[in-house]
Amino acid sequence: MIKRTLYFGNPAYLSLKNEQLVIKLPEVENAGVSELLKREATRTVSIEDIGMVILDDKCITVTQGLLEKLLANNVALLTCSSAHMPVGLMLPMDGNTTLTERWRVQMEASVPLRKQMWQQTVQQKIRNQAAVLASKRGAVVKNMLAWATEVKSGDTENLEARAAVYYWRNAFPAIKDFARNRDGVFPNVLLNYGYAILRAVVARALVASGLMVQMGIHHRNKYNAYCLADDIMEPYRPYVDRIVMNMADQSEPSEELTKEQKVELLQLPTTEVVIDGHRSPLAVAASATSASVYKCFCGESRKITYPEISV
């Protein structure tokens, strides 16, 4: 079943009752109206149907009971800044029944294995980037496909960076000298938002597979609590890029995200992808990828299952 993504961009009281997320509006609760009108203005959502909750208003109240139940059901909880960009991510600490054993296997993974896993990750990322450039921009991508085949264990020649330079140079041709930069010009703000959603989806899937998101196969920043998520999401990034390309082609440049743009980016978890020869929502594909990552760590497999975008 595809889990729901709930976005709250206005003041709200969020609580728990009978295994349901209860949504109440402060303006109704404090207006002195009848109990009947209050009940009619109250909405409920089954906890088991939720995959992600995004809080994007300073006047949202969440009860501890609700937080406990959301985390117990492996719901990813994102909080946003005053600039309405995701800045915090809350995940459960024990998303799998064999957590300790899986952490041990992950921590004991050899350096050669991690390098081989990163090689696969970079190869698929470059191939997916090439497919997006070819389909959306009609760009020549033979060089990118060649680079993908040349990636060595651990990507010692940093072909990921070489491909990125070419990719971003051609991704938004209407924007002179566009560069991918978190604080850069439009549509970087759209990319930032989309990647934040993607990171939460992948991190949630990794936790459900019993993996430690802090310990990556390549990323090792001591200030980053989601190194593994940042590794595994790399081949998924082009799906965000493709959505943003469509949005950038149809809208005027702006550093402020509109409600409509947020709504479109929040559809990312349900975006259809092809993984292992089958069509699947991105959130479900992320779970398959995470399961394959664990199989690599424990020696059951030597290949990470990633989604593929056709050129």
C-alpha positions, -999 to 999 in steps of 0.1 A, spaced: 0 0 0 13 35 -9 16 56 23 2 91 24 22 123 27 5 149 49 15 185 46 4 211 71 10 247 61 -14 265 85 -19 265 123 -33 232 135 -37 210 166 -25 175 159 -33 148 184 -40 111 187 -73 93 193 -83 57 186 -52 51 164 -61 81 143 -43 114 137 -68 140 147 -66 174 130 -83 204 146 -81 241 135 -73 267 162 -96 293 147 -125 269 152 -114 256 187 -110 292 200 -141 307 183 -166 298 210 -187 278 185 -208 248 194 -194 213 200 -212 201 169 -194 226 147 -161 217 163 -167 180 156 -177 188 120 -144 208 115 -123 180 129 -106 156 105 -90 122 112 -64 101 93 -55 65 101 -19 63 114 -12 32 94 -19 50 61 7 77 67 43 76 54 54 112 59 42 143 78 55 178 69 50 206 94 54 240 78 39 266 102 51 279 136 17 276 151 13 238 148 9 219 180 17 181 181 10 160 211 37 136 225 12 107 222 9 114 185 47 116 180 51 83 197 25 66 175 39 81 143 74 69 151 62 35 161 46 32 126 79 43 109 65 77 98 91 103 87 84 137 103 98 168 86 98 203 101 103 234 81 121 267 87 106 302 86 117 302 49 94 272 45 122 248 36 126 214 54 153 217 81 146 188 104 138 151 101 126 128 128 128 90 124 123 60 147 154 45 163 142 9 161 125 4 127 133 -33 125 130 -62 149 166 -74 143 181 -40 146 213 -48 166 222 -77 143 218 -55 112 238 -27 126 266 -51 134 266 -65 98 266 -29 84 295 -18 107 316 -48 98 312 -44 61 346 -43 44 361 -13 27 362 -31 -7 325 -39 -4 316 -3 4 337 9 -26 319 -16 -49 285 -4 -36 295 32 -42 307 22 -77 272 8 -85 255 39 -70 275 64 -91 271 43 -123 233 43 -119 232 79 -110 251 89 -141 229 67 -163 197 82 -149 211 117 -153 219 109 -189 184 96 -195 168 128 -181 191 150 -202 184 130 -234 146 130 -229 141 165 -215 168 185 -232 177 164 -263 214 167 -252 242 144 -264 248 119 -236 272 94 -252 299 108 -230 279 103 -198 271 67 -207 307 61 -214 317 77 -180 292 54 -163 309 23 -177 343 37 -166 335 42 -130 359 22 -109 355 8 -74 351 37 -50 349 61 -80 386 69 -76 386 91 -107 356 111 -94 336 106 -126 305 115 -106 318 151 -104 328 151 -141 293 139 -151 277 165 -128 295 194 -144 282 183 -179 248 175 -165 241 208 -148 255 228 -177 228 213 -199 199 209 -174 186 244 -176 198 260 -209 174 290 -205 193 301 -174 227 315 -182 256 298 -164 233 278 -142 251 260 -114 238 236 -88 242 254 -55 220 251 -24 220 289 -21 220 295 -59 196 311 -83 162 296 -93 154 267 -97 178 257 -70 151 264 -44 129 238 -61 157 213 -62 164 219 -25 128 212 -16 125 181 -38 158 166 -25 147 172 11 115 152 4 135 125 -13 160 123 15 132 116 40 117 89 18 150 71 15 159 75 51 125 61 62 131 31 39 166 25 53 153 26 89 126 1 80 153 -22 67 171 -19 100 200 1 87 220 28 105 214 60 84 243 77 101 269 53 86 273 57 49 292 38 22 308 69 9 296 101 27 315 104 60 308 140 72 309 139 110 282 166 111 258 146 89 233 123 106 220 108 73 251 98 55 237 65 42 205 82 30 226 107 11 245 78 -5 215 57 -15 194 86 -28 219 96 -54 204 75 -83 170 88 -73 179 125 -76 173 126 -114 136 119 -107 135 152 -87 154 169 -115 130 158 -141 100 172 -121 119 205 -115 128 208 -152 91 206 -161 83 232 -134 111 256 -144 100 254 -180 65 265 -171 70 291 -144 87 325 -139 119 324 -118 112 331 -81 130 324 -48 97 317 -31 79 284 -36 43 286 -44 17 263 -28 12 247 -62 49 240 -66 50 224 -31 20 202 -40 37 190 -72 70 182 -54 51 164 -26 39 139 -52 74 126 -55 68 95 -33 41 83 -56 61 90 -88 62 59 -110 96 44 -115 109 12 -131 129 -10 -108 140 -45 -114 119 -46 -145 87 -36 -128 68 -3 -125 65 9 -89 58 41 -69 91 57 -59 85 52 -21 80 14 -27 111 13 -49 131 29 -21 121 1 2 133 -24 -24 166 -6 -27 171 -5 10 164 -42 13 190 -49 -13 215 -27 5 212 -49 36 216 -80 14 249 -66 2 261 -59 37 253 -94 49 267 -111 18 234 -124 3 239 -103 -28 265 -81 -45 241 -58 -63 220 -29 -51 187 -27 -68 182 8 -81 155 23 -104 164 28 -140 154 57 -163 154 47 -200 174 69 -224 
